[in-house]
Amino acid sequence: MINPKSQIKITGVFDEDSFSFFKNKGLFHYGFDLRPTSFNFIQEHALIPLVEKLSMGSITLLFENEKDFVIKRILDEISKKYSGEVSLEFYGKEDHTYFDSFSLPYIYVLKNDVPRMIGRNQAGVILYQEHLNELIELGKAHDLKVDDRAKINLTFESKLNFPQSVTDFIDWNFLNLEIDQRICKSYRKLNLEVLEELLVHMENFIKGKPTI
């Protein structure tokens, strides 16, 4: 039986407290948002000590229109502390030649478009729950096709509100919980009760069990 925790990814961990909460839950896939305008932005000096505490799993670094030398510097610092899997996630200007230049698996994020595979090192696509629900309402969900090499990260900020059977035809890699204000009780302070419920819901969804 699959371990549900191996298919849960937390994106937007921004400090020691948030990291410790999820790590104590036995989770080991994390996304760190290095876009300065993001709600869950983490600075490089705070990121490195967290990465150093991970001994297994994977990390994803989120960037938007960042200079290549900045990304390379951060990757170099991380490589000194972490030997696990590292991938990139890009927003903003679409330039797959640039994305491929880092020689790492990456995802380019289009929130309101059909997921597509273009780049040589592109490893997957992001599918937001809202977008999937729109496809369901239009009767087009089963038309969702991506490259055979692609893995889908199904991203959400609240309970999954579509039938379990809808995902049977989607080769999804992670259920991705993206931290934002809706799951915080005040600015950048996690609502632990809400998160506890969401994590149970995610695990039950992965195991295919009904939730109440």
C-alpha positions in Angstrom: 0.0 0.0 0.0 1.3 3.4 -0.9 2.3 5.7 1.9 0.0 8.8 1.5 2.8 11.0 2.9 4.9 10.2 -0.1 2.3 12.0 -2.4 1.8 15.1 -0.3 3.8 18.2 -1.0 3.8 21.4 1.0 4.5 24.6 -1.0 5.2 27.9 0.7 7.0 26.9 3.9 8.3 30.2 5.2 9.9 29.8 8.6 11.1 27.4 11.2 7.7 27.0 12.9 5.9 26.1 9.7 8.6 23.7 8.6 8.7 22.0 12.1 4.9 21.5 12.0 5.0 19.7 8.7 8.2 17.8 9.3 6.8 16.5 12.6 3.8 15.2 10.6 6.2 13.0 8.7 6.1 14.9 5.4 9.2 15.2 3.3 8.4 17.0 0.0 8.6 20.8 0.2 8.4 23.8 -2.1 10.1 27.1 -1.1 8.8 30.3 -2.6 11.7 32.7 -3.5 9.4 35.2 -5.2 9.7 38.5 -3.2 6.1 39.5 -3.8 4.6 36.2 -2.6 2.7 35.8 0.6 4.9 32.9 1.6 8.2 34.3 0.5 11.3 32.9 2.2 14.6 34.7 2.1 17.7 32.7 1.2 19.3 33.1 4.6 16.2 31.4 6.2 15.9 28.7 3.5 19.4 27.2 3.9 19.0 26.1 7.6 15.7 24.4 6.8 17.1 22.5 3.8 20.0 21.4 5.9 17.5 19.5 8.2 16.0 17.4 5.4 17.6 14.0 5.0 15.1 12.5 2.5 12.4 13.6 0.1 12.6 16.5 -2.3 12.6 20.3 -2.5 11.3 22.6 -5.2 12.4 26.2 -5.5 9.9 28.7 -6.9 11.1 31.7 -9.0 9.6 34.4 -11.1 11.6 36.3 -13.7 14.7 35.9 -11.6 18.3 36.5 -12.9 20.1 33.3 -13.7 23.1 34.1 -11.5 20.8 34.5 -8.5 19.3 31.0 -9.1 22.7 29.5 -9.7 24.0 31.0 -6.5 21.1 29.6 -4.4 21.5 26.2 -6.0 25.2 26.2 -5.2 24.5 27.0 -1.6 21.8 24.3 -1.3 24.1 21.7 -2.9 26.5 22.2 0.1 23.8 21.3 2.6 21.4 18.9 0.8 22.1 15.9 -1.4 18.5 15.0 -2.2 16.3 15.7 -5.2 16.0 19.4 -6.3 13.6 20.8 -8.9 12.5 24.3 -10.0 9.2 25.9 -10.5 8.9 29.0 -12.8 6.3 31.7 -13.0 6.2 34.8 -15.2 7.9 35.1 -18.6 7.8 31.8 -20.5 11.3 30.9 -21.8 11.9 27.2 -21.9 15.5 27.6 -23.3 16.2 29.6 -20.1 14.5 27.1 -17.9 16.4 24.2 -19.5 19.7 25.9 -18.9 19.8 24.9 -15.2 19.9 21.2 -16.1 17.3 20.4 -13.4 13.7 19.1 -13.6 11.3 22.0 -13.7 7.7 23.0 -14.0 6.5 26.1 -15.7 3.2 27.3 -14.1 0.2 28.4 -16.2 -2.8 28.9 -13.9 -5.4 29.5 -16.6 -4.2 27.5 -19.5 -4.2 23.8 -20.6 -1.2 22.1 -19.1 1.5 21.4 -21.8 4.9 20.0 -22.1 7.5 22.0 -24.1 11.0 22.1 -22.4 13.6 19.4 -22.6 13.9 19.2 -18.8 10.3 20.0 -18.0 9.2 17.3 -15.6 5.5 18.0 -15.2 2.6 20.5 -15.0 0.6 22.2 -12.3 -3.1 21.6 -12.3 -5.1 23.9 -9.9 -8.3 22.5 -8.4 -10.3 25.5 -9.7 -9.2 24.9 -13.2 -9.9 21.1 -12.9 -13.4 22.0 -11.7 -14.0 24.2 -14.7 -13.0 21.4 -17.0 -15.4 19.1 -15.1 -18.2 21.5 -15.5 -17.5 21.8 -19.2 -17.4 18.1 -19.6 -13.8 18.3 -20.7 -11.9 16.8 -17.8 -11.3 13.5 -19.6 -9.8 15.4 -22.5 -6.9 16.5 -20.2 -3.8 15.0 -21.8 -0.2 15.7 -21.2 3.1 14.2 -22.4 3.7 10.6 -21.2 6.8 11.8 -19.2 4.8 14.4 -17.3 3.6 14.2 -13.7 0.8 16.4 -12.5 0.9 18.3 -9.3 -2.7 18.8 -8.2 -2.7 22.0 -6.2 -5.3 23.3 -3.8 -5.8 25.5 -0.7 -8.9 23.8 0.7 -10.7 20.5 0.7 -10.8 18.6 -2.6 -14.4 19.1 -3.8 -14.7 16.8 -6.8 -15.4 13.0 -7.1 -12.5 10.7 -6.4 -13.1 9.0 -9.7 -12.2 12.2 -11.6 -8.6 11.7 -10.8 -8.5 8.1 -12.0 -7.3 9.1 -15.4 -4.8 11.7 -14.3 -1.3 10.5 -13.6 -0.8 12.9 -10.7 2.4 12.8 -8.7 1.6 15.1 -5.8 -1.3 16.6 -4.0 0.2 20.0 -3.4 -1.0 22.1 -0.5 -0.1 25.7 -1.1 0.1 27.9 2.0 -1.7 31.2 1.7 -3.8 33.5 4.0 -6.8 31.2 3.9 -5.0 28.6 6.0 -3.4 31.1 8.4 -5.1 32.5 11.4 -3.2 35.8 11.1 -0.5 37.1 8.9 2.0 34.2 8.3 0.7 32.3 11.4 -0.6 28.9 10.5 -4.0 27.8 11.6 -2.9 24.4 12.9 -6.5 23.1 13.4 -7.4 23.8 9.8 -4.1 22.2 8.6 -4.6 19.1 10.7 -8.0 18.6 9.0 -6.6 19.2 5.6 -3.8 16.8 6.0 -6.2 14.0 7.2 -8.4 14.8 4.2 -5.5 14.6 1.8 -4.3 11.3 3.2 -7.9 9.9 3.0 -8.2 11.1 -0.6 -4.9 9.4 -1.6 -6.0 6.2 0.1 -9.3 6.4 -1.7 -11.3 6.4 1.5 -14.5 8.4 1.8 -14.3 11.5 4.0 -17.1 13.1 6.1 
